[in-house]
Amino acid sequence: MRIDQIREEFETLESAIADGPIVPNVTAGEIRAYLGSRFDFKQAMPLDKVVADVEQMLQKWQVQVTHPRYFGLFNPSVTLASVVADTLVAMYNSQLANWRTSPAANEMERHTLAWLAGKFGLPTDSIATFTSGGSEANLTAVVVALTRAFPEYGEYGLRYLSGDPTIYLTEEAHHGFNKIAHMVGLGRRNLRIVATDSNLKMDVDDLSKCVTEDRKNGRLPFMVIGTAGTTAGAIIDPLTEIARFCKEQHIWFHADAAYGGSAVVSPNLRQHLAGIEAADSITCDAHKWLSVPMGCGMFFCRHRDSVAQAFRSDVTYMPSNHPGGDAFTTFNPLTYSAQWSRRFIGLKLFMALAQQGEAGYAAMLDHQGVMGNVLRESLVATGWRIVNSTPLPVVCFTRDGVVPSQLVAELRERQIAWMSDAQLGGVPVVRACITSFRTTEKDIEWVVGQMNALASEAPRRKTA
C-alpha cells in the first residue's frame, strides 16, 4: 500500500473540504434523478468512473462533518492512520467472531481495549469488546446487568420475575435507552426519570427517593445510568456519588461515556471523570472524540463472568481453539458480545493510537478543549449567555432577541458554520460542539463575528 499516495489524496481532500461549503443545497429528487440516470446496474462501469461519480456526490451532497467549522453532532475529523486502517480491514475482510479465524486481529483489539480499560481504572481482569457504536454498547450493558441481577432472566425471560426491573436515568441521558428498554422487553415505562440539579446533573438525593419508593411499590431497581457527557449539553453526572449509592444499594452502575469517556486519555481532562473507575460497565465511542471513522464503539465491564453468561453460545461449526491455549487465546468475541460475525472494528483505533502516541492524542483532545473555551469566552464577551456548564468542548448559548432554530438555519444557509439547536433544561439554545482537531482560533473568531452580525440584524428583520 502506497502511504505517500494515500496521504497526498487525503490532504488534498482535507483542503478541498475546508475551502468548500459545509452544507449542501440539494433535494432528494435531484439525487434520485442523478442516480436513476447513471446507475441502473444493467451494464458494468469502469471502476475509475464509479469512484469519480461517488466522490463527486459525497463532496457536493453531504454535510461535511470534517470541516473545521462543523460545530455539530459528535462526528469528528479523522486521522490518516484510521482511514488507512479501514482500507486494510476491507481488503483482508477479517472475521472476528472466533479467535482461531483471526488471531492477529483479535489480539490487536484485546491489546487496544486493555490499554483503554487501564486508563479508565478498571481491574486487569475486566472484559471489553468493540461494538458498532454507543447504542450497541448500552444495550450490552442492560442485557448483562439484567443477567447478573436476575439469573432466571436469560432462560425464562422477564415474566418469571417478581416485579418490574427498573432503570434510573435523567432526562438528559441518551434517548437511545428508550429503544433499549423496548427491545429487551423491559418496556419504556420502566425507565425512571431522576431529577437534575441546577446544572442538569443527576440529583442523587432524588435517585435515592425514587429507588426507595419503587421498592416499596414492588419494583425491582437494578441499574442506574450515569452519563459522562450528555448529548445536548455534555453534562457530566456526579459519578463518584452515583457509584457510592449503587454500591450501597447493590445496583448496577453503568457509565454512559460514549462522548466524554475519551477524556481519560488526557492528563488535563481525566479528573472530570472521577468515579468512572467504580462503574460496573462503561460505554465509550472512539468515533465521537478519538477522531476515527464511524463506527467504533466500545463496551467495558468489570464482571467478566456475567458477560460470558449473557452471551454464551455452544456451536460445533466454528473452528476450535488450540488445545492448551491461555485465557486470551480462548476468548471468542461471539461468546462475549451481542454480535456474531464481526468486522475488525478496532484496527482504526489501534493504528491511530500507534501513529499519534498517547501524548499526541492527549494534545488533540486538549486542543479541542481549548477551542471550546475560546468559543465560550468570545460569546460571553460579545453579549451571549452560556446555558450549560461542562469542561468538555460543547457550548450551548442564547441571547435576547435570537431564535436558536432560525439562527442555526441562517448559519447553514450562509455557509458560516454547522450548529444545531436543542432544548436544555427547557430552554431553546444554539448548540456548538468542537469536533475537529483542525479547528483554529481564527475559525471561531470569524464565526462569532458573523453570528454577532446576524443577531444585530434579527430585530430589524422582525420589525420589517
C-alpha positions in Angstrom: 0.0 0.0 0.0 1.4 3.4 -1.1 1.1 5.5 2.1 2.5 8.6 0.4 -0.1 8.5 -2.3 -2.9 8.0 0.2 -1.6 10.8 2.3 -1.4 13.2 -0.7 -5.0 12.3 -1.7 -6.2 12.6 2.0 -4.6 16.1 2.4 -6.0 17.3 -1.0 -9.5 16.2 0.1 -9.0 17.9 3.5 -8.1 21.1 1.8 -11.0 21.0 -0.6 -13.4 20.4 2.2 -12.0 23.2 4.4 -12.3 25.6 1.5 -15.7 24.5 0.3 -19.3 24.6 1.5 -20.3 22.9 4.8 -23.9 22.3 3.9 -25.3 21.0 0.6 -28.0 22.7 -1.3 -29.8 19.7 -2.9 -33.2 17.9 -2.8 -33.9 14.2 -2.6 -35.4 14.5 -6.1 -32.2 15.8 -7.6 -30.1 13.0 -6.1 -32.6 10.3 -7.1 -32.8 11.6 -10.7 -29.0 11.6 -10.9 -28.7 8.0 -9.6 -31.5 6.9 -11.9 -29.9 8.3 -15.0 -26.4 6.9 -14.3 -26.7 3.8 -12.2 -29.3 1.3 -13.5 -26.9 -1.6 -12.7 -27.7 -3.2 -16.1 -24.2 -2.7 -17.5 -20.8 -2.8 -15.9 -19.0 0.5 -15.5 -15.3 1.2 -15.2 -14.2 1.4 -11.6 -12.5 4.8 -12.1 -15.7 6.3 -13.4 -17.7 4.8 -10.5 -15.2 6.2 -7.9 -15.2 9.6 -9.5 -19.0 9.8 -9.5 -19.3 8.7 -5.9 -16.6 11.1 -4.7 -18.4 13.9 -6.6 -21.7 13.1 -4.9 -20.1 12.9 -1.5 -18.4 16.2 -1.9 -21.4 18.0 -3.3 -24.3 16.4 -1.5 -23.2 15.8 2.1 -22.8 17.9 5.2 -19.0 18.0 5.5 -18.6 16.9 9.1 -14.8 17.0 8.9 -14.9 20.8 8.0 -13.2 22.9 10.7 -16.3 25.0 11.1 -18.6 22.0 11.6 -19.6 22.5 15.2 -22.3 19.9 15.1 -23.0 16.5 16.4 -20.3 14.1 17.7 -18.8 13.4 14.2 -15.1 14.2 14.3 -12.4 14.9 11.7 -10.5 11.7 11.2 -6.8 10.8 11.2 -5.0 9.5 8.2 -4.0 6.3 10.1 -7.6 5.5 10.9 -8.6 5.9 7.2 -5.7 3.6 6.2 -6.9 1.1 8.8 -10.5 1.0 7.4 -9.0 0.3 4.0 -6.9 -2.6 5.3 -9.9 -4.0 7.1 -11.9 -4.1 3.9 -9.1 -5.6 2.0 -8.5 -8.5 4.4 -12.1 -8.8 5.4 -11.2 -10.4 8.7 -13.9 -12.3 10.7 -13.5 -11.8 14.4 -16.3 -13.9 15.8 -13.8 -16.6 16.6 -10.2 -16.2 17.8 -8.9 -19.0 15.6 -10.0 -17.4 12.4 -8.4 -14.1 13.1 -5.7 -14.4 15.8 -3.8 -11.2 14.9 -6.9 -9.1 14.6 -8.3 -10.3 17.8 -5.1 -9.7 19.7 -4.8 -6.2 18.4 -8.3 -5.5 19.6 -7.6 -7.0 23.0 -4.4 -5.0 23.3 -6.1 -1.7 22.5 -9.0 -2.3 24.8 -6.8 -3.4 27.7 -4.9 -0.1 27.3 -8.0 2.0 27.5 -9.5 -0.1 30.3 -6.4 0.7 32.3 -7.0 4.4 31.6 -10.5 4.0 33.0 -9.0 2.5 36.1 -10.8 -0.9 35.7 -9.3 -4.1 37.0 -6.9 -6.1 34.8 -9.4 -9.0 34.5 -12.2 -6.8 33.1 -13.7 -7.7 29.8 -14.1 -5.3 26.8 -15.3 -5.6 23.3 -15.6 -3.3 20.3 -19.2 -2.5 19.2 -20.9 -0.8 16.2 -21.5 2.2 18.5 -22.8 3.5 21.8 -26.3 2.1 21.3 -25.0 -1.4 21.0 -22.6 -0.9 24.0 -25.5 0.4 26.1 -27.7 -2.4 25.0 -25.0 -4.8 26.0 -24.8 -3.2 29.4 -28.5 -3.6 30.1 -28.5 -7.2 29.0 -25.5 -8.0 31.2 -26.9 -6.1 34.2 -30.2 -8.0 33.9 -28.4 -11.3 33.6 -26.4 -10.6 36.8 -29.3 -9.2 38.8 -31.8 -11.9 37.7 -30.2 -15.3 36.9 -33.6 -16.6 35.7 -33.9 -13.8 33.1 -31.7 -15.5 30.5 -33.5 -18.8 30.4 -37.1 -17.8 31.2 -37.4 -14.1 30.4 -38.9 -11.2 32.4 -42.2 -12.9 33.0 -40.6 -15.1 35.6 -39.5 -12.1 37.8 -41.5 -11.0 40.8 -41.8 -7.4 39.7 -40.8 -4.8 37.0 -37.0 -4.3 36.7 -36.3 -0.6 36.6 -33.6 1.6 35.2 -32.8 5.1 36.6 -31.5 8.0 34.5 -32.1 11.7 33.9 -34.0 13.4 31.1 -30.5 14.5 29.8 -29.4 10.9 29.3 -29.3 9.5 25.8 -32.8 8.7 24.5 -31.5 5.5 23.0 -32.3 3.9 26.3 -35.9 4.2 25.3 -35.3 1.9 22.4 -33.2 -0.5 24.5 -36.0 -0.8 27.1 -38.4 -1.6 24.3 -36.0 -4.2 22.7 -35.1 -6.1 25.8 -38.7 -6.3 26.9 -38.5 -4.0 30.0 -40.9 -1.6 28.5 -40.2 2.1 28.1 -42.3 2.9 31.2 -39.7 1.1 33.4 -37.2 3.8 32.8 -37.5 6.0 35.9 -36.6 9.7 35.2 -34.5 11.1 38.1 -34.5 14.9 38.8 -31.5 17.0 37.9 -29.9 19.9 39.8 -29.4 23.5 38.6 -26.5 22.3 36.4 -28.6 19.5 34.9 -26.6 16.8 36.7 -28.3 13.8 38.3 -29.7 14.6 41.8 -28.5 11.7 43.8 -30.9 12.5 46.7 -33.8 12.2 44.2 -32.3 9.0 42.9 -32.4 7.6 46.5 -36.0 8.7 46.9 -37.0 7.1 43.6 -35.4 3.8 44.4 -36.9 3.6 48.0 -40.3 4.5 46.6 -40.1 1.9 43.8 -39.0 -0.9 46.1 -42.0 -0.2 48.4 -44.2 -0.5 45.3 -42.8 -3.8 44.2 -40.5 -2.6 41.5 -37.0 -4.2 41.1 -34.4 -1.4 40.8 -31.4 -3.0 39.1 -29.5 -0.3 37.1 -28.5 3.4 37.2 -27.2 5.2 34.2 -24.7 8.0 34.9 -23.8 10.0 31.9 -20.3 11.4 31.2 -21.0 13.9 28.5 -24.7 14.2 27.7 -25.7 14.6 24.1 -27.2 18.0 24.3 -25.1 19.8 26.9 -22.1 17.5 27.6 -23.1 17.4 31.2 -21.2 15.0 33.5 -23.3 13.4 36.2 -21.8 13.1 39.8 -20.1 9.7 39.0 -18.5 9.3 42.4 -21.8 9.8 44.3 -23.7 7.6 41.9 -21.1 4.8 42.3 -21.2 5.1 46.1 -25.0 4.9 46.1 -25.1 1.9 43.7 -22.6 0.0 45.8 -24.6 0.6 49.0 -27.9 -0.4 47.3 -26.4 -3.3 45.3 -27.5 -1.8 42.0 -25.5 -1.9 38.7 -23.8 1.4 37.8 -23.4 1.9 34.1 -21.4 5.0 33.0 -22.5 6.1 29.5 -19.3 7.9 28.5 -19.9 7.5 24.8 -18.7 11.1 24.2 -16.9 12.2 27.3 -15.1 8.9 28.1 -12.3 9.8 25.7 -11.2 12.5 28.2 -9.4 9.8 30.2 -6.6 9.9 27.6 -5.8 13.5 28.6 -4.0 14.1 31.9 -5.6 17.6 31.8 -9.2 16.3 31.4 -9.4 12.9 33.0 -10.0 14.5 36.5 -13.5 15.4 35.3 -14.4 11.7 35.1 -13.5 10.9 38.7 -15.7 8.0 39.9 -15.9 6.2 36.5 -13.3 3.7 37.7 -16.0 2.3 40.1 -18.6 1.7 37.3 -19.7 -1.9 36.7 -19.7 -1.1 33.0 -18.7 1.7 30.6 -19.7 2.8 27.1 -17.1 4.8 25.1 -17.2 5.7 21.4 -13.9 6.2 19.7 -15.8 7.7 16.7 -17.0 10.5 18.8 -13.9 12.2 20.2 -10.9 10.0 19.3 -11.0 11.1 15.7 -11.6 7.7 13.9 -14.3 6.9 11.3 -17.7 5.6 12.2 -18.5 3.2 13.9 -16.1 2.3 16.6 -17.9 1.9 19.9 -16.6 0.1 23.0 -18.1 -1.8 25.9 -16.1 -2.3 29.2 -17.2 -4.4 32.1 -15.6 -5.4 35.4 -17.8 -8.6 35.6 -16.3 -10.9 33.0 -18.3 -13.9 34.2 -21.6 -12.0 33.8 -20.8 -11.0 30.2 -19.9 -14.6 29.4 -23.2 -15.8 30.9 -25.2 -13.2 29.0 -23.8 -14.1 25.6 -22.8 -17.8 25.9 -23.2 -20.0 22.9 -22.0 -23.5 22.2 -21.6 -24.3 18.5 -19.9 -27.0 16.5 -19.4 -25.2 13.3 -16.9 -22.6 14.5 -13.1 -23.5 14.5 -11.8 -24.8 17.8 -9.0 -23.1 19.6 -5.7 -24.7 20.0 -5.6 -27.1 23.0 -3.7 -25.7 26.0 -4.2 -22.1 24.9 -4.1 -19.3 27.5 -7.1 -17.3 28.7 -6.9 -14.8 25.9 -6.5 -17.5 23.2 -9.8 -19.0 24.3 -11.6 -15.6 24.1 -14.1 -15.7 21.3 -15.9 -12.4 20.7 -19.1 -14.2 19.7 -19.5 -15.5 23.2 -18.8 -12.2 24.9 -20.9 -9.8 22.7 -24.2 -9.2 21.0 -22.6 -9.5 17.6 -21.8 -12.8 15.9 -20.0 -12.1 12.6 -17.8 -9.2 13.4 -15.8 -6.7 11.4 -12.3 -5.8 12.5 -13.7 -2.6 14.2 -10.7 -1.9 16.4 -7.9 -1.5 13.9 -8.7 2.1 13.2 -8.2 3.0 16.9 -5.1 0.7 17.2 -3.4 2.3 14.2 -4.4 5.9 15.2 -3.0 5.3 18.7 0.2 3.8 17.3 0.7 6.7 14.9 -0.3 9.5 17.3 1.1 8.1 20.5 -0.6 8.8 23.9 0.8 12.3 24.1 -0.3 13.1 20.6 -3.8 12.0 21.3 -3.9 14.0 24.5 -2.7 17.1 22.6 -5.6 16.6 20.1 -8.2 16.4 22.9 -6.6 19.3 24.8 -6.6 21.5 21.7 -10.4 20.9 21.2 -10.9 21.7 24.9 -9.1 25.0 24.5 -11.1 25.8 21.4 -14.3 25.2 23.4 -13.1 27.7 26.0 -12.2 30.2 23.2 -15.7 29.9 21.9 -17.2 30.4 25.4 -15.1 33.5 26.1 -15.8 35.0 22.7 -19.5 34.5 23.1 -19.7 35.9 26.6 -17.5 38.9 25.6 -20.0 39.8 22.9 -23.2 39.5 24.8 -24.3 35.9 24.5 -25.4 33.8 27.5 -23.9 30.3 28.1 -26.5 27.9 29.3 -24.5 24.7 30.0 -21.7 24.1 32.5 -19.2 21.5 31.3 -15.4 21.2 30.9 -15.9 19.5 27.5 -16.0 21.4 24.2 -19.8 21.6 23.9 -21.2 25.2 24.2 -24.9 25.8 24.5 -25.9 29.5 24.3 -28.5 32.1 23.5 -29.3 35.8 23.8 -32.3 38.1 23.9 -34.0 38.5 20.6 -32.4 35.4 19.0 -34.5 32.4 18.0 -32.0 29.5 18.0 -33.7 27.5 15.3 -33.7 30.5 13.0 -30.0 31.3 13.8 -28.7 27.9 13.0 -30.7 27.8 9.8 -29.1 31.1 8.7 -25.6 29.9 9.7 -26.0 26.9 7.4 -27.6 28.8 4.6 -24.8 31.3 4.6 -22.1 28.5 4.9 -20.8 30.2 8.1 -20.9 27.1 10.3 -22.9 24.0 11.1 -24.5 24.1 14.5 -27.7 22.6 15.9 -30.5 23.9 18.1 -31.5 22.0 21.2 -33.6 22.2 24.4 -31.5 22.3 27.6 -33.5 22.4 30.8 -36.5 23.5 28.8 -34.6 26.4 27.3 -34.1 26.6 23.5 -30.4 27.1 22.7 -27.8 27.0 20.0 -25.5 24.1 20.5 -21.9 24.2 19.2 -19.5 21.3 19.6 -15.9 21.4 18.6 -15.4 18.1 16.9 -12.3 18.7 14.8 -8.6 18.9 15.8 -8.3 21.2 12.8 -10.5 23.9 14.1 -8.5 27.1 14.9 -9.0 30.2 17.0 -9.3 32.1 13.7 -12.2 29.9 12.7 -14.0 30.6 16.0 -13.4 34.3 16.0 -14.8 34.6 12.4 -17.9 32.5 13.2 -18.6 34.5 16.4 -18.3 37.8 14.4 -20.7 36.5 11.8 -23.2 35.5 14.5 -23.0 38.9 16.1 -23.8 40.4 12.8 -26.8 38.1 12.3 -28.0 38.8 15.9 -27.9 42.5 15.2 -30.0 42.0 12.1 -32.6 40.0 13.9 -34.6 42.9 15.4 -34.6 44.7 12.1 -36.0 41.6 10.3 -38.8 41.3 12.9 -39.9 44.9 12.5 -39.6 44.9 8.7 
